[in-house]
Amino acid sequence: MVDKSNFLYPRSRYRGDFTPENLVFNANLQEFAQQVNYICNLETGGKLQPQDAYKRLKVLWKQLKHSKKELGIGENPYPSEEGEES
C-alpha cells in the first residue's frame, strides 16, 4: 500500500551541488511550492478569498526568504582572489 504522506507530500531527489545548507533549502523550497499549490487551488475553488490567499502567500514567501538568509544560500564563502587588489 502507498504511504499517504508520500502521496500527499511528494519529494524529489536533490541533484544540485551538495552542501547541507543546499539540501535543507531544497526541502524548504519544495514545501513552499506544495503550500503555494494548495493555496492557489483553494482560491481557485472559491474556498479562500483572494486577499487571504495573498496574505498566506506573502507569509510563506517571507519564511522562504528568511530560510535562504539563515542558511547563507547565494553567499560566496570563498571569494575569488582574482578581483582583489594587493
PDB file with SEQRES, HELIX, SHEET and CRYST1 records, atoms N, CA, C and O in Angstrom:
SEQRES   1 A   86  MET VAL ASP LYS SER ASN PHE LEU TYR PRO ARG SER ARG          
SEQRES   2 A   86  TYR ARG GLY ASP PHE THR PRO GLU ASN LEU VAL PHE ASN          
SEQRES   3 A   86  ALA ASN LEU GLN GLU PHE ALA GLN GLN VAL ASN TYR ILE          
SEQRES   4 A   86  CYS ASN LEU GLU THR GLY GLY LYS LEU GLN PRO GLN ASP          
SEQRES   5 A   86  ALA TYR LYS ARG LEU LYS VAL LEU TRP LYS GLN LEU LYS          
SEQRES   6 A   86  HIS SER LYS LYS GLU LEU GLY ILE GLY GLU ASN PRO TYR          
SEQRES   7 A   86  PRO SER GLU GLU GLY GLU GLU SER                              
HELIX    1 AA1 LYS A    4  LEU A    8  1                                   5    
HELIX    2 AA2 PRO A   20  THR A   44  1                                  25    
HELIX    3 AA3 PRO A   50  LEU A   71  1                                  22    
CRYST1    1.000    1.000    1.000  90.00  90.00  90.00 P 1           1          
ATOM      1  N   MET A   1       0.836  -1.182   0.000  1.00  0.00           N  
ATOM      2  CA  MET A   1       0.000   0.000   0.000  1.00  0.00           C  
ATOM      3  C   MET A   1       0.883   1.248   0.000  1.00  0.00           C  
ATOM      4  O   MET A   1       1.926   1.276   0.653  1.00  0.00           O  
ATOM      5  N   VAL A   2       0.466   2.260  -0.723  1.00  0.00           N  
ATOM      6  CA  VAL A   2       1.218   3.503  -0.846  1.00  0.00           C  
ATOM      7  C   VAL A   2       1.045   4.325   0.430  1.00  0.00           C  
ATOM      8  O   VAL A   2      -0.062   4.473   0.949  1.00  0.00           O  
ATOM      9  N   ASP A   3       2.161   4.853   0.921  1.00  0.00           N  
ATOM     10  CA  ASP A   3       2.128   5.706   2.103  1.00  0.00           C  
ATOM     11  C   ASP A   3       1.399   6.999   1.759  1.00  0.00           C  
ATOM     12  O   ASP A   3       1.758   7.684   0.801  1.00  0.00           O  
ATOM     13  N   LYS A   4       0.371   7.333   2.544  1.00  0.00           N  
ATOM     14  CA  LYS A   4      -0.439   8.524   2.269  1.00  0.00           C  
ATOM     15  C   LYS A   4       0.402   9.798   2.312  1.00  0.00           C  
ATOM     16  O   LYS A   4       0.181  10.716   1.523  1.00  0.00           O  
ATOM     17  N   SER A   5       1.349   9.855   3.216  1.00  0.00           N  
ATOM     18  CA  SER A   5       2.200  11.037   3.340  1.00  0.00           C  
ATOM     19  C   SER A   5       3.028  11.241   2.067  1.00  0.00           C  
ATOM     20  O   SER A   5       3.166  12.370   1.598  1.00  0.00           O  
ATOM     21  N   ASN A   6       3.572  10.175   1.512  1.00  0.00           N  
ATOM     22  CA  ASN A   6       4.350  10.290   0.271  1.00  0.00           C  
ATOM     23  C   ASN A   6       3.471  10.702  -0.903  1.00  0.00           C  
ATOM     24  O   ASN A   6       3.921  11.399  -1.812  1.00  0.00           O  
ATOM     25  N   PHE A   7       2.216  10.266  -0.876  1.00  0.00           N  
ATOM     26  CA  PHE A   7       1.293  10.631  -1.940  1.00  0.00           C  
ATOM     27  C   PHE A   7       0.913  12.113  -1.855  1.00  0.00           C  
ATOM     28  O   PHE A   7       0.911  12.819  -2.864  1.00  0.00           O  
ATOM     29  N   LEU A   8       0.593  12.572  -0.649  1.00  0.00           N  
ATOM     30  CA  LEU A   8       0.156  13.956  -0.465  1.00  0.00           C  
ATOM     31  C   LEU A   8       1.298  14.955  -0.504  1.00  0.00           C  
ATOM     32  O   LEU A   8       1.121  16.089  -0.948  1.00  0.00           O  
ATOM     33  N   TYR A   9       2.468  14.540  -0.040  1.00  0.00           N  
ATOM     34  CA  TYR A   9       3.618  15.439   0.033  1.00  0.00           C  
ATOM     35  C   TYR A   9       4.819  14.813  -0.678  1.00  0.00           C  
ATOM     36  O   TYR A   9       5.793  14.430  -0.030  1.00  0.00           O  
ATOM     37  N   PRO A  10       4.755  14.709  -2.001  1.00  0.00           N  
ATOM     38  CA  PRO A  10       5.867  14.065  -2.715  1.00  0.00           C  
ATOM     39  C   PRO A  10       7.145  14.888  -2.613  1.00  0.00           C  
ATOM     40  O   PRO A  10       7.102  16.118  -2.565  1.00  0.00           O  
ATOM     41  N   ARG A  11       8.252  14.216  -2.583  1.00  0.00           N  
ATOM     42  CA  ARG A  11       9.567  14.870  -2.541  1.00  0.00           C  
ATOM     43  C   ARG A  11      10.384  14.349  -3.707  1.00  0.00           C  
ATOM     44  O   ARG A  11      10.337  13.167  -4.049  1.00  0.00           O  
ATOM     45  N   SER A  12      11.129  15.253  -4.305  1.00  0.00           N  
ATOM     46  CA  SER A  12      12.022  14.867  -5.393  1.00  0.00           C  
ATOM     47  C   SER A  12      13.433  14.790  -4.848  1.00  0.00           C  
ATOM     48  O   SER A  12      13.766  15.450  -3.864  1.00  0.00           O  
ATOM     49  N   ARG A  13      14.258  13.984  -5.491  1.00  0.00           N  
ATOM     50  CA  ARG A  13      15.664  13.884  -5.087  1.00  0.00           C  
ATOM     51  C   ARG A  13      16.385  15.168  -5.416  1.00  0.00           C  
ATOM     52  O   ARG A  13      16.092  15.823  -6.417  1.00  0.00           O  
ATOM     53  N   TYR A  14      17.337  15.525  -4.563  1.00  0.00           N  
ATOM     54  CA  TYR A  14      18.146  16.712  -4.792  1.00  0.00           C  
ATOM     55  C   TYR A  14      19.334  16.326  -5.661  1.00  0.00           C  
ATOM     56  O   TYR A  14      20.056  15.384  -5.335  1.00  0.00           O  
ATOM     57  N   ARG A  15      19.547  17.038  -6.761  1.00  0.00           N  
ATOM     58  CA  ARG A  15      20.617  16.702  -7.695  1.00  0.00           C  
ATOM     59  C   ARG A  15      21.605  17.851  -7.914  1.00  0.00           C  
ATOM     60  O   ARG A  15      22.458  17.774  -8.798  1.00  0.00           O  
ATOM     61  N   GLY A  16      21.492  18.913  -7.113  1.00  0.00           N  
ATOM     62  CA  GLY A  16      22.383  20.057  -7.272  1.00  0.00           C  
ATOM     63  C   GLY A  16      23.696  19.848  -6.535  1.00  0.00           C  
ATOM     64  O   GLY A  16      23.999  18.748  -6.073  1.00  0.00           O  
ATOM     65  N   ASP A  17      24.471  20.929  -6.432  1.00  0.00           N  
ATOM     66  CA  ASP A  17      25.725  20.885  -5.683  1.00  0.00           C  
ATOM     67  C   ASP A  17      25.393  20.600  -4.224  1.00  0.00           C  
ATOM     68  O   ASP A  17      24.642  21.345  -3.595  1.00  0.00           O  
ATOM     69  N   PHE A  18      25.958  19.514  -3.689  1.00  0.00           N  
ATOM     70  CA  PHE A  18      25.582  19.111  -2.346  1.00  0.00           C  
ATOM     71  C   PHE A  18      26.341  19.881  -1.280  1.00  0.00           C  
ATOM     72  O   PHE A  18      27.571  19.895  -1.240  1.00  0.00           O  
ATOM     73  N   THR A  19      25.572  20.513  -0.429  1.00  0.00           N  
ATOM     74  CA  THR A  19      26.022  21.011   0.861  1.00  0.00           C  
ATOM     75  C   THR A  19      24.819  20.799   1.776  1.00  0.00           C  
ATOM     76  O   THR A  19      23.686  20.763   1.297  1.00  0.00           O  
ATOM     77  N   PRO A  20      25.038  20.659   3.060  1.00  0.00           N  
ATOM     78  CA  PRO A  20      23.881  20.503   3.950  1.00  0.00           C  
ATOM     79  C   PRO A  20      22.900  21.676   3.827  1.00  0.00           C  
ATOM     80  O   PRO A  20      21.685  21.490   3.897  1.00  0.00           O  
ATOM     81  N   GLU A  21      23.441  22.878   3.644  1.00  0.00           N  
ATOM     82  CA  GLU A  21      22.583  24.062   3.516  1.00  0.00           C  
ATOM     83  C   GLU A  21      21.722  23.989   2.258  1.00  0.00           C  
ATOM     84  O   GLU A  21      20.532  24.301   2.302  1.00  0.00           O  
ATOM     85  N   ASN A  22      22.316  23.579   1.139  1.00  0.00           N  
ATOM     86  CA  ASN A  22      21.563  23.464  -0.109  1.00  0.00           C  
ATOM     87  C   ASN A  22      20.476  22.406   0.003  1.00  0.00           C  
ATOM     88  O   ASN A  22      19.376  22.584  -0.519  1.00  0.00           O  
ATOM     89  N   LEU A  23      20.778  21.310   0.679  1.00  0.00           N  
ATOM     90  CA  LEU A  23      19.802  20.240   0.850  1.00  0.00           C  
ATOM     91  C   LEU A  23      18.619  20.713   1.693  1.00  0.00           C  
ATOM     92  O   LEU A  23      17.467  20.440   1.356  1.00  0.00           O  
ATOM     93  N   VAL A  24      18.899  21.415   2.777  1.00  0.00           N  
ATOM     94  CA  VAL A  24      17.834  21.930   3.638  1.00  0.00           C  
ATOM     95  C   VAL A  24      17.005  22.968   2.883  1.00  0.00           C  
ATOM     96  O   VAL A  24      15.777  22.959   2.958  1.00  0.00           O  
ATOM     97  N   PHE A  25      17.678  23.860   2.156  1.00  0.00           N  
ATOM     98  CA  PHE A  25      16.931  24.876   1.406  1.00  0.00           C  
ATOM     99  C   PHE A  25      16.063  24.222   0.344  1.00  0.00           C  
ATOM    100  O   PHE A  25      14.938  24.664   0.110  1.00  0.00           O  
ATOM    101  N   ASN A  26      16.563  23.181  -0.299  1.00  0.00           N  
ATOM    102  CA  ASN A  26      15.763  22.483  -1.308  1.00  0.00           C  
ATOM    103  C   ASN A  26      14.505  21.899  -0.683  1.00  0.00           C  
ATOM    104  O   ASN A  26      13.426  21.975  -1.269  1.00  0.00           O  
ATOM    105  N   ALA A  27      14.638  21.318   0.501  1.00  0.00           N  
ATOM    106  CA  ALA A  27      13.464  20.780   1.196  1.00  0.00           C  
ATOM    107  C   ALA A  27      12.479  21.907   1.515  1.00  0.00           C  
ATOM    108  O   ALA A  27      11.270  21.742   1.351  1.00  0.00           O  
ATOM    109  N   ASN A  28      12.998  23.049   1.969  1.00  0.00           N  
ATOM    110  CA  ASN A  28      12.137  24.199   2.260  1.00  0.00           C  
ATOM    111  C   ASN A  28      11.461  24.711   0.992  1.00  0.00           C  
ATOM    112  O   ASN A  28      10.290  25.089   1.020  1.00  0.00           O  
ATOM    113  N   LEU A  29      12.188  24.723  -0.107  1.00  0.00           N  
ATOM    114  CA  LEU A  29      11.643  25.183  -1.381  1.00  0.00           C  
ATOM    115  C   LEU A  29      10.530  24.257  -1.874  1.00  0.00           C  
ATOM    116  O   LEU A  29       9.509  24.720  -2.383  1.00  0.00           O  
ATOM    117  N   GLN A  30      10.733  22.956  -1.721  1.00  0.00           N  
ATOM    118  CA  GLN A  30       9.696  22.009  -2.125  1.00  0.00           C  
ATOM    119  C   GLN A  30       8.440  22.176  -1.269  1.00  0.00           C  
ATOM    120  O   GLN A  30       7.321  22.109  -1.777  1.00  0.00           O  
ATOM    121  N   GLU A  31       8.634  22.395   0.030  1.00  0.00           N  
ATOM    122  CA  GLU A  31       7.499  22.624   0.922  1.00  0.00           C  
ATOM    123  C   GLU A  31       6.771  23.910   0.527  1.00  0.00           C  
ATOM    124  O   GLU A  31       5.541  23.948   0.514  1.00  0.00           O  
ATOM    125  N   PHE A  32       7.525  24.956   0.209  1.00  0.00           N  
ATOM    126  CA  PHE A  32       6.950  26.218  -0.245  1.00  0.00           C  
ATOM    127  C   PHE A  32       6.092  25.987  -1.490  1.00  0.00           C  
ATOM    128  O   PHE A  32       4.952  26.449  -1.558  1.00  0.00           O  
ATOM    129  N   ALA A  33       6.633  25.282  -2.460  1.00  0.00           N  
ATOM    130  CA  ALA A  33       5.909  25.028  -3.708  1.00  0.00           C  
ATOM    131  C   ALA A  33       4.620  24.245  -3.454  1.00  0.00           C  
ATOM    132  O   ALA A  33       3.589  24.524  -4.066  1.00  0.00           O  
ATOM    133  N   GLN A  34       4.683  23.274  -2.559  1.00  0.00           N  
ATOM    134  CA  GLN A  34       3.497  22.478  -2.227  1.00  0.00           C  
ATOM    135  C   GLN A  34       2.422  23.354  -1.585  1.00  0.00           C  
ATOM    136  O   GLN A  34       1.245  23.255  -1.933  1.00  0.00           O  
ATOM    137  N   GLN A  35       2.827  24.205  -0.654  1.00  0.00           N  
ATOM    138  CA  GLN A  35       1.873  25.084   0.021  1.00  0.00           C  
ATOM    139  C   GLN A  35       1.275  26.105  -0.946  1.00  0.00           C  
ATOM    140  O   GLN A  35       0.084  26.404  -0.870  1.00  0.00           O  
ATOM    141  N   VAL A  36       2.092  26.642  -1.854  1.00  0.00           N  
ATOM    142  CA  VAL A  36       1.588  27.579  -2.862  1.00  0.00           C  
ATOM    143  C   VAL A  36       0.532  26.888  -3.720  1.00  0.00           C  
ATOM    144  O   VAL A  36      -0.499  27.480  -4.038  1.00  0.00           O  
ATOM    145  N   ASN A  37       0.786  25.652  -4.088  1.00  0.00           N  
ATOM    146  CA  ASN A  37      -0.171  24.892  -4.889  1.00  0.00           C  
ATOM    147  C   ASN A  37      -1.496  24.744  -4.154  1.00  0.00           C  
ATOM    148  O   ASN A  37      -2.557  24.943  -4.745  1.00  0.00           O  
ATOM    149  N   TYR A  38      -1.446  24.394  -2.863  1.00  0.00           N  
ATOM    150  CA  TYR A  38      -2.670  24.253  -2.079  1.00  0.00           C  
ATOM    151  C   TYR A  38      -3.441  25.567  -2.005  1.00  0.00           C  
ATOM    152  O   TYR A  38      -4.656  25.592  -2.203  1.00  0.00           O  
ATOM    153  N   ILE A  39      -2.738  26.650  -1.722  1.00  0.00           N  
ATOM    154  CA  ILE A  39      -3.389  27.955  -1.594  1.00  0.00           C  
ATOM    155  C   ILE A  39      -4.031  28.362  -2.922  1.00  0.00           C  
ATOM    156  O   ILE A  39      -5.161  28.851  -2.945  1.00  0.00           O  
ATOM    157  N   CYS A  40      -3.321  28.163  -4.006  1.00  0.00           N  
ATOM    158  CA  CYS A  40      -3.872  28.508  -5.327  1.00  0.00           C  
ATOM    159  C   CYS A  40      -5.122  27.686  -5.630  1.00  0.00           C  
ATOM    160  O   CYS A  40      -6.107  28.213  -6.147  1.00  0.00           O  
ATOM    161  N   ASN A  41      -5.079  26.409  -5.312  1.00  0.00           N  
ATOM    162  CA  ASN A  41      -6.240  25.556  -5.564  1.00  0.00           C  
ATOM    163  C   ASN A  41      -7.433  25.956  -4.697  1.00  0.00           C  
ATOM    164  O   ASN A  41      -8.569  25.957  -5.171  1.00  0.00           O  
ATOM    165  N   LEU A  42      -7.184  26.295  -3.435  1.00  0.00           N  
ATOM    166  CA  LEU A  42      -8.278  26.731  -2.563  1.00  0.00           C  
ATOM    167  C   LEU A  42      -8.895  28.039  -3.057  1.00  0.00           C  
ATOM    168  O   LEU A  42     -10.114  28.205  -3.033  1.00  0.00           O  
ATOM    169  N   GLU A  43      -8.054  28.953  -3.498  1.00  0.00           N  
ATOM    170  CA  GLU A  43      -8.559  30.231  -4.008  1.00  0.00           C  
ATOM    171  C   GLU A  43      -9.324  30.018  -5.312  1.00  0.00           C  
ATOM    172  O   GLU A  43     -10.393  30.598  -5.505  1.00  0.00           O  
ATOM    173  N   THR A  44      -8.789  29.196  -6.199  1.00  0.00           N  
ATOM    174  CA  THR A  44      -9.457  28.913  -7.470  1.00  0.00           C  
ATOM    175  C   THR A  44     -10.806  28.233  -7.242  1.00  0.00           C  
ATOM    176  O   THR A  44     -11.770  28.494  -7.963  1.00  0.00           O  
ATOM    177  N   GLY A  45     -10.869  27.363  -6.239  1.00  0.00           N  
ATOM    178  CA  GLY A  45     -12.110  26.654  -5.934  1.00  0.00           C  
ATOM    179  C   GLY A  45     -13.097  27.465  -5.111  1.00  0.00           C  
ATOM    180  O   GLY A  45     -14.172  26.968  -4.777  1.00  0.00           O  
ATOM    181  N   GLY A  46     -12.752  28.702  -4.777  1.00  0.00           N  
ATOM    182  CA  GLY A  46     -13.670  29.551  -4.034  1.00  0.00           C  
ATOM    183  C   GLY A  46     -13.682  29.297  -2.542  1.00  0.00           C  
ATOM    184  O   GLY A  46     -14.536  29.835  -1.837  1.00  0.00           O  
ATOM    185  N   LYS A  47     -12.766  28.499  -2.047  1.00  0.00           N  
ATOM    186  CA  LYS A  47     -12.717  28.187  -0.617  1.00  0.00           C  
ATOM    187  C   LYS A  47     -11.889  29.196   0.170  1.00  0.00           C  
ATOM    188  O   LYS A  47     -11.889  29.177   1.401  1.00  0.00           O  
ATOM    189  N   LEU A  48     -11.188  30.069  -0.532  1.00  0.00           N  
ATOM    190  CA  LEU A  48     -10.314  31.040   0.101  1.00  0.00           C  
ATOM    191  C   LEU A  48     -10.438  32.354  -0.662  1.00  0.00           C  
ATOM    192  O   LEU A  48     -10.361  32.374  -1.891  1.00  0.00           O  
ATOM    193  N   GLN A  49     -10.625  33.426   0.052  1.00  0.00           N  
ATOM    194  CA  GLN A  49     -10.729  34.743  -0.571  1.00  0.00           C  
ATOM    195  C   GLN A  49      -9.375  35.151  -1.157  1.00  0.00           C  
ATOM    196  O   GLN A  49      -8.334  34.796  -0.603  1.00  0.00           O  
ATOM    197  N   PRO A  50      -9.375  35.893  -2.269  1.00  0.00           N  
ATOM    198  CA  PRO A  50      -8.109  36.321  -2.876  1.00  0.00           C  
ATOM    199  C   PRO A  50      -7.197  37.071  -1.906  1.00  0.00           C  
ATOM    200  O   PRO A  50      -5.981  36.878  -1.925  1.00  0.00           O  
ATOM    201  N   GLN A  51      -7.775  37.925  -1.057  1.00  0.00           N  
ATOM    202  CA  GLN A  51      -6.971  38.679  -0.103  1.00  0.00           C  
ATOM    203  C   GLN A  51      -6.297  37.743   0.905  1.00  0.00           C  
ATOM    204  O   GLN A  51      -5.137  37.940   1.267  1.00  0.00           O  
ATOM    205  N   ASP A  52      -7.037  36.725   1.354  1.00  0.00           N  
ATOM    206  CA  ASP A  52      -6.474  35.758   2.296  1.00  0.00           C  
ATOM    207  C   ASP A  52      -5.378  34.930   1.633  1.00  0.00           C  
ATOM    208  O   ASP A  52      -4.350  34.636   2.242  1.00  0.00           O  
ATOM    209  N   ALA A  53      -5.613  34.559   0.380  1.00  0.00           N  
ATOM    210  CA  ALA A  53      -4.603  33.798  -0.357  1.00  0.00           C  
ATOM    211  C   ALA A  53      -3.326  34.615  -0.481  1.00  0.00           C  
ATOM    212  O   ALA A  53      -2.227  34.097  -0.282  1.00  0.00           O  
ATOM    213  N   TYR A  54      -3.472  35.887  -0.809  1.00  0.00           N  
ATOM    214  CA  TYR A  54      -2.310  36.766  -0.943  1.00  0.00           C  
ATOM    215  C   TYR A  54      -1.552  36.865   0.373  1.00  0.00           C  
ATOM    216  O   TYR A  54      -0.325  36.770   0.390  1.00  0.00           O  
ATOM    217  N   LYS A  55      -2.267  37.053   1.468  1.00  0.00           N  
ATOM    218  CA  LYS A  55      -1.618  37.159   2.782  1.00  0.00           C  
ATOM    219  C   LYS A  55      -0.852  35.890   3.124  1.00  0.00           C  
ATOM    220  O   LYS A  55       0.273  35.948   3.621  1.00  0.00           O  
ATOM    221  N   ARG A  56      -1.467  34.746   2.856  1.00  0.00           N  
ATOM    222  CA  ARG A  56      -0.803  33.471   3.150  1.00  0.00           C  
ATOM    223  C   ARG A  56       0.443  33.275   2.285  1.00  0.00           C  
ATOM    224  O   ARG A  56       1.477  32.803   2.759  1.00  0.00           O  
ATOM    225  N   LEU A  57       0.324  33.647   1.008  1.00  0.00           N  
ATOM    226  CA  LEU A  57       1.477  33.527   0.116  1.00  0.00           C  
ATOM    227  C   LEU A  57       2.605  34.458   0.553  1.00  0.00           C  
ATOM    228  O   LEU A  57       3.780  34.100   0.478  1.00  0.00           O  
ATOM    229  N   LYS A  58       2.240  35.638   1.003  1.00  0.00           N  
ATOM    230  CA  LYS A  58       3.239  36.597   1.464  1.00  0.00           C  
ATOM    231  C   LYS A  58       3.985  36.056   2.686  1.00  0.00           C  
ATOM    232  O   LYS A  58       5.204  36.200   2.781  1.00  0.00           O  
ATOM    233  N   VAL A  59       3.263  35.438   3.617  1.00  0.00           N  
ATOM    234  CA  VAL A  59       3.883  34.838   4.805  1.00  0.00           C  
ATOM    235  C   VAL A  59       4.823  33.707   4.392  1.00  0.00           C  
ATOM    236  O   VAL A  59       5.948  33.614   4.884  1.00  0.00           O  
ATOM    237  N   LEU A  60       4.357  32.852   3.489  1.00  0.00           N  
ATOM    238  CA  LEU A  60       5.206  31.747   3.018  1.00  0.00           C  
ATOM    239  C   LEU A  60       6.472  32.267   2.352  1.00  0.00           C  
ATOM    240  O   LEU A  60       7.557  31.725   2.567  1.00  0.00           O  
ATOM    241  N   TRP A  61       6.337  33.323   1.539  1.00  0.00           N  
ATOM    242  CA  TRP A  61       7.495  33.898   0.859  1.00  0.00           C  
ATOM    243  C   TRP A  61       8.498  34.442   1.868  1.00  0.00           C  
ATOM    244  O   TRP A  61       9.704  34.241   1.721  1.00  0.00           O  
ATOM    245  N   LYS A  62       8.004  35.130   2.887  1.00  0.00           N  
ATOM    246  CA  LYS A  62       8.892  35.677   3.909  1.00  0.00           C  
ATOM    247  C   LYS A  62       9.614  34.556   4.650  1.00  0.00           C  
ATOM    248  O   LYS A  62      10.792  34.693   4.980  1.00  0.00           O  
ATOM    249  N   GLN A  63       8.928  33.460   4.913  1.00  0.00           N  
ATOM    250  CA  GLN A  63       9.561  32.315   5.573  1.00  0.00           C  
ATOM    251  C   GLN A  63      10.665  31.728   4.700  1.00  0.00           C  
ATOM    252  O   GLN A  63      11.739  31.388   5.195  1.00  0.00           O  
ATOM    253  N   LEU A  64      10.397  31.610   3.397  1.00  0.00           N  
ATOM    254  CA  LEU A  64      11.403  31.065   2.488  1.00  0.00           C  
ATOM    255  C   LEU A  64      12.603  32.005   2.390  1.00  0.00           C  
ATOM    256  O   LEU A  64      13.750  31.558   2.380  1.00  0.00           O  
ATOM    257  N   LYS A  65      12.334  33.295   2.318  1.00  0.00           N  
ATOM    258  CA  LYS A  65      13.404  34.290   2.270  1.00  0.00           C  
ATOM    259  C   LYS A  65      14.266  34.235   3.525  1.00  0.00           C  
ATOM    260  O   LYS A  65      15.492  34.314   3.448  1.00  0.00           O  
ATOM    261  N   HIS A  66      13.619  34.100   4.679  1.00  0.00           N  
ATOM    262  CA  HIS A  66      14.335  34.003   5.946  1.00  0.00           C  
ATOM    263  C   HIS A  66      15.203  32.740   5.971  1.00  0.00           C  
ATOM    264  O   HIS A  66      16.343  32.764   6.437  1.00  0.00           O  
ATOM    265  N   SER A  67      14.650  31.653   5.470  1.00  0.00           N  
ATOM    266  CA  SER A  67      15.394  30.391   5.400  1.00  0.00           C  
ATOM    267  C   SER A  67      16.641  30.554   4.540  1.00  0.00           C  
ATOM    268  O   SER A  67      17.723  30.098   4.909  1.00  0.00           O  
ATOM    269  N   LYS A  68      16.481  31.212   3.385  1.00  0.00           N  
ATOM    270  CA  LYS A  68      17.620  31.444   2.483  1.00  0.00           C  
ATOM    271  C   LYS A  68      18.705  32.249   3.176  1.00  0.00           C  
ATOM    272  O   LYS A  68      19.890  31.931   3.079  1.00  0.00           O  
ATOM    273  N   LYS A  69      18.292  33.283   3.868  1.00  0.00           N  
ATOM    274  CA  LYS A  69      19.254  34.140   4.557  1.00  0.00           C  
ATOM    275  C   LYS A  69      19.964  33.391   5.683  1.00  0.00           C  
ATOM    276  O   LYS A  69      21.185  33.476   5.815  1.00  0.00           O  
ATOM    277  N   GLU A  70      19.203  32.660   6.490  1.00  0.00           N  
ATOM    278  CA  GLU A  70      19.777  31.922   7.620  1.00  0.00           C  
ATOM    279  C   GLU A  70      20.744  30.830   7.158  1.00  0.00           C  
ATOM    280  O   GLU A  70      21.740  30.553   7.827  1.00  0.00           O  
ATOM    281  N   LEU A  71      20.448  30.216   6.022  1.00  0.00           N  
ATOM    282  CA  LEU A  71      21.302  29.140   5.508  1.00  0.00           C  
ATOM    283  C   LEU A  71      22.488  29.666   4.704  1.00  0.00           C  
ATOM    284  O   LEU A  71      23.408  28.911   4.388  1.00  0.00           O  
ATOM    285  N   GLY A  72      22.471  30.946   4.374  1.00  0.00           N  
ATOM    286  CA  GLY A  72      23.572  31.538   3.614  1.00  0.00           C  
ATOM    287  C   GLY A  72      23.575  31.142   2.153  1.00  0.00           C  
ATOM    288  O   GLY A  72      24.627  31.111   1.516  1.00  0.00           O  
ATOM    289  N   ILE A  73      22.410  30.841   1.621  1.00  0.00           N  
ATOM    290  CA  ILE A  73      22.299  30.451   0.218  1.00  0.00           C  
ATOM    291  C   ILE A  73      22.563  31.680  -0.652  1.00  0.00           C  
ATOM    292  O   ILE A  73      21.984  32.742  -0.423  1.00  0.00           O  
ATOM    293  N   GLY A  74      23.428  31.536  -1.640  1.00  0.00           N  
ATOM    294  CA  GLY A  74      23.730  32.634  -2.543  1.00  0.00           C  
ATOM    295  C   GLY A  74      24.918  33.465  -2.113  1.00  0.00           C  
ATOM    296  O   GLY A  74      25.392  34.311  -2.871  1.00  0.00           O  
ATOM    297  N   GLU A  75      25.398  33.236  -0.919  1.00  0.00           N  
ATOM    298  CA  GLU A  75      26.590  33.947  -0.464  1.00  0.00           C  
ATOM    299  C   GLU A  75      27.814  33.149  -0.886  1.00  0.00           C  
ATOM    300  O   GLU A  75      27.770  31.920  -0.936  1.00  0.00           O  
ATOM    301  N   ASN A  76      28.891  33.833  -1.186  1.00  0.00           N  
ATOM    302  CA  ASN A  76      30.113  33.157  -1.594  1.00  0.00           C  
ATOM    303  C   ASN A  76      31.069  33.124  -0.407  1.00  0.00           C  
ATOM    304  O   ASN A  76      31.708  34.131  -0.102  1.00  0.00           O  
ATOM    305  N   PRO A  77      31.176  31.972   0.272  1.00  0.00           N  
ATOM    306  CA  PRO A  77      32.038  31.907   1.452  1.00  0.00           C  
ATOM    307  C   PRO A  77      33.532  31.956   1.108  1.00  0.00           C  
ATOM    308  O   PRO A  77      34.360  32.252   1.970  1.00  0.00           O  
ATOM    309  N   TYR A  78      33.873  31.668  -0.143  1.00  0.00           N  
ATOM    310  CA  TYR A  78      35.270  31.674  -0.578  1.00  0.00           C  
ATOM    311  C   TYR A  78      35.413  32.613  -1.761  1.00  0.00           C  
ATOM    312  O   TYR A  78      35.435  32.155  -2.903  1.00  0.00           O  
ATOM    313  N   PRO A  79      35.513  33.933  -1.516  1.00  0.00           N  
ATOM    314  CA  PRO A  79      35.618  34.864  -2.649  1.00  0.00           C  
ATOM    315  C   PRO A  79      36.878  34.602  -3.461  1.00  0.00           C  
ATOM    316  O   PRO A  79      37.924  34.232  -2.927  1.00  0.00           O  
ATOM    317  N   SER A  80      36.748  34.803  -4.755  1.00  0.00           N  
ATOM    318  CA  SER A  80      37.898  34.569  -5.623  1.00  0.00           C  
ATOM    319  C   SER A  80      38.936  35.646  -5.382  1.00  0.00           C  
ATOM    320  O   SER A  80      38.610  36.773  -5.009  1.00  0.00           O  
ATOM    321  N   GLU A  81      40.184  35.285  -5.599  1.00  0.00           N  
ATOM    322  CA  GLU A  81      41.283  36.211  -5.374  1.00  0.00           C  
ATOM    323  C   GLU A  81      41.582  37.041  -6.609  1.00  0.00           C  
ATOM    324  O   GLU A  81      42.409  37.951  -6.557  1.00  0.00           O  
ATOM    325  N   GLU A  82      40.917  36.737  -7.728  1.00  0.00           N  
ATOM    326  CA  GLU A  82      41.177  37.426  -8.985  1.00  0.00           C  
ATOM    327  C   GLU A  82      40.831  38.907  -8.899  1.00  0.00           C  
ATOM    328  O   GLU A  82      41.564  39.741  -9.429  1.00  0.00           O  
ATOM    329  N   GLY A  83      39.721  39.248  -8.238  1.00  0.00           N  
ATOM    330  CA  GLY A  83      39.262  40.625  -8.186  1.00  0.00           C  
ATOM    331  C   GLY A  83      39.870  41.435  -7.065  1.00  0.00           C  
ATOM    332  O   GLY A  83      39.591  42.629  -6.958  1.00  0.00           O  
ATOM    333  N   GLU A  84      40.686  40.832  -6.229  1.00  0.00           N  
ATOM    334  CA  GLU A  84      41.258  41.530  -5.094  1.00  0.00           C  
ATOM    335  C   GLU A  84      42.537  42.258  -5.483  1.00  0.00           C  
ATOM    336  O   GLU A  84      43.328  41.773  -6.292  1.00  0.00           O  
ATOM    337  N   GLU A  85      42.721  43.427  -4.892  1.00  0.00           N  
ATOM    338  CA  GLU A  85      43.945  44.200  -5.138  1.00  0.00           C  
ATOM    339  C   GLU A  85      44.965  43.849  -4.068  1.00  0.00           C  
ATOM    340  O   GLU A  85      44.602  43.545  -2.932  1.00  0.00           O  
ATOM    341  N   SER A  86      46.254  43.890  -4.433  1.00  0.00           N  
ATOM    342  CA  SER A  86      47.281  43.584  -3.445  1.00  0.00           C  
ATOM    343  C   SER A  86      47.879  44.807  -2.842  1.00  0.00           C  
ATOM    344  O   SER A  86      48.762  44.707  -1.989  1.00  0.00           O  
TER     345      SER A  86                                                      
END                                                                             
